[in-house]
Amino acid sequence: MDRPRLVTRDTGQASVEWSGLSALLVLVLATAGIMFMRQEPWSFGERIVHSIACAVEGGCDERDSLDLAYGDEVAALVRRYSPNVAYEHSSAALPIDFRRCRKTDCSDGSDAVREIDRSRAGLPVTAFTRVVDRREAGGPLYVQYWFYYPESFTGAIGRLFGDSWPGFHPDDWEGYQVRVAPGGAVSARATAHGGYGAGWGAWTGWYKVLGGSHAGQLARRAAGERTTPASKLALVPLERLRGPGRYSFQVSPPWRKDVYRVPESPGS
């Protein structure tokens, strides 16, 4: 699991800064200790490292970051078009914030048919967002939603054989993208096996995740699966992610994909 490096500064540390850091460490240690006593999947040391990293970066709670990243009007559109997510049966994985944890123990959740917004480890179901606004030039507004999973495998047989199965790889990024045309028409598409399946289709507000590979499909509604309502998705703007180059993945993260810059790109 990648662990963010703390950024050091050449300037001297004032007493106020040291006091603040001391208070932060006390808070982090107390929080980590409580979680350790609950025997959740993260180790004691991992919780300390991730809590400090989030604090130094301004926190991993991104409730206000959409407005800071995009402004009120575009942030409202990002929330408006975020998908309701349905998960195929027999698929424990949920998309999570990779900065917090990159283990399946952190991402797996109940397969019961109900609404679910957190994994068993208590991590929120998370979508990372990216906006490309071409409206000033007469073009569309594109909103990308990217989902991170700690691993990918092919179907139930992949789960049986684990990392010895050819379809397995650590880290997985999948996406759901929305295009708002100048005339107001809204379309969507979902990543699947390096492409976009049927391509752009009518926006329905629903996105279905297939088990194992996490390939996506556009859907009209849930069909007896567990779901994460759009209103319960934690939305994190990638534009405000500090130093993405510090993280390494077995597959290309969104910011290294052509579609991140060219939103009509056929590759995912």
LINRALIN-V353694 format. One line per field, one symbol per residue. ss: DSSP state (h for helix, s for strand, l for the rest). phi: phi as a letter, one per 30 degrees, with the letter a starting at -180 (. if undefined). A space follows every 50 residues. Layout:
ss = ???
phi = ???
This chain:
ss = llllllllllllllhhhhhhhhhhhhhhhhhhhhhhhllllllhhhhhhh hhhhhhllllllllhhhhhhhhhhhhhhhhlllsssslllllslllllll lllhhhhsllllllsllslllllslsssssssslhhhlllssssssssss ssllhhhhhhhhhhllllsssssssssssslllllssssslsllssllll sslllssssllllllssssllllllssslhhhlsssshhhlllhhhllll lllhhhlhhhhlllllll
phi = .dbedddcbdddcdddddddddddddddddddddddddiddddedddded dddddddjjcdcecdddddbieddedddddcdddccceeibddbdbdddd abbdddcdbdcddadbbbdddjdddbbdcbcbccddcicdccbcbcccbd abbcidddddcidddeddadiacbbbbbbcdedjdcbbabdahibbhdid bddcibbccddidiecbdbcadbicdbcdedcddcbdddcddidddccbd bddedcceddccdcedcc
